[in-house]
């Protein structure tokens, strides 16, 4: 079983965010699968680029929702998004410039981060958005 298997208990109860989270898991799973099957640097590079690009898109959309709905923990949440964005952009740069290989440690970090961030931090955002809708 993949480290990046979407589980319904990760749902935050807000369709737009849940849909984007499922896509993040899909891209991360594609990267993991490409690594496990020994795909070449070009395919791994494109898959990693897709994951990074979609992560940025998702964070921007989620942050806009938080701002629009006056989410009280927005500043701390944005700090977490910025930190992960910096980390994955640096990883992508290092991979592209041949300084680092994609390793199981990196995959485990991504899995842990996605599960923790979505399963705990983003659930609070989902609750706030649902309360604002009523």
Beta strands, then each sheet from edge to edge (+ up, - down):
end
